[in-house]
Every structure is written in C-alpha cells, then in structure tokens.
C-alpha cells in the first residue's frame, strides 16, 4: 500500500482533536481492524470497498462518503487494484461524541459539497482550511443523523449503553449526551418507543440476567447478587421480589421443578 500524508496536526477544537488526512492508493486486499484509535471520514475517490461488522455489511463505491467511528471493530475488503480513498481522521475527548459503534455510509450527503471538501484536502490546503473541511464533513454527518433517524434509532446509543452497563450506576445526563438529546427528550423517546423509562429498561435488563443465572447457573444467590451489582443479597432479593412477585430462591426452586 502507498500512503501519502496530506496533513498532520494536534490542534484542539471544541471536543475534537484533528489528527491527519491521508490519501491511500492501494492494491486489492483485506484488512481487519480490532479497535480503531480515531474516528474518520472516508471518501472513496476510485474503486469500491466492502465493509463488514457485527451489525451487517455494505459496499461503498466511487463518490461515497463513510463515517468510521473511534473504537470501532470491523473488516474491509478492497475490491480494485487501483483503489483510491482519502481519510480525515480525528478523535474525541468524550465517548459522548459517537454516532454509531460501526462504520456506515452517510447516505443523502451533498455529493458536490463532499467532493469539493476532499478536493481541497488533496490540493494541499493549509491547516486552518483543513479544519474547516472537517467541520463541513461533520455537518454532513449531523444532517444525515438528524434527518434520517427514526425516533427509535435516536435512542439506540442509550439502549446499547444501558444493556451493556445495566449492572452499574447509570447517569441520565451522560445517557442523554450519547444520543445528542436533552434528558427530557431522551426520557420521552424511551417512553414512546419502549413503553418504559430508562431506569425501568435498566431494571428489565437486570431481571433478564437474573432469570438466566437463577435458571441455568450453579451460582449462589449471593454470587448472583454480586455479579448484578447489588450491595448485598438482601437488596437483590428485595429488588427481584418486587418485580417478579417471588423471591430469587422461590423462583429457582420453581424452575428446577419444571
């Protein structure tokens, strides 16, 4: 692979640190990324590239704009011997600046605007202009996110975060920032889309895990309590009985008799 560095900077702006813009001229090949260190905008100047990750796959061809998130894991396959793409890399001080866990095509982007932006990068623009270009691309991403997102997809980041961290203390202001919403907007969308509040959703996820552990594991009630983040077995038993109508021990005995 031939790599042409176009720009490099450590300058900060708002919540973002802009790293580099790079032009890749590559032969057909396949790569796997386990944990990307920076977010990036990718413009496919020539050829096509196929991405695959846990939530699906897609192919991007000439003129496509992609967003590839920081910390993302994915695989891509370059399909042409004369493939060319330009990347603008940046990283965020906060996890809250994240539109997705996975790469995706920025559909509906203003192609003429995108082409002008990347042409400026390729023509050796100065550092200030390159920062301006990055904000142009961020605007395209923001427009895509706000105009093409359903109510459910707007709280996807919150749903995923709560599902993963349901055994930990969760702060509503942080969850709202993950969705680029105010707390009141986020709570309203949860109620409208899921029929419950974020806390009720967290409790439901905790109960799902408790049911599975009580039915299928050999862990004691105390061990299950600890694994689910409760201070003690009494707190867990009180929580469980309030939602299930029976104690954890009664539930386990009932299921094992079936």
Secondary structure as UniProt FT lines:
FT   STRAND          2..8
FT   STRAND          12..13
FT   TURN            14..15
FT   STRAND          16..26
FT   STRAND          29..33
FT   STRAND          39..46
FT   STRAND          48..53
FT   TURN            54..55
FT   STRAND          56..61
FT   TURN            62..63
FT   STRAND          65..68
FT   TURN            70..71
FT   STRAND          74..78
FT   TURN            81..82
FT   STRAND          83..92
FT   TURN            95..96
FT   STRAND          104..105
FT   TURN            107..108
FT   HELIX           111..122
FT   TURN            123..124
FT   HELIX           127..148
FT   HELIX           151..154
FT   HELIX           156..164
FT   TURN            166..167
FT   HELIX           172..178
FT   TURN            179..180
FT   HELIX           183..194
FT   HELIX           198..216
FT   HELIX           221..227
FT   TURN            228..229
FT   HELIX           233..244
FT   HELIX           248..257
//
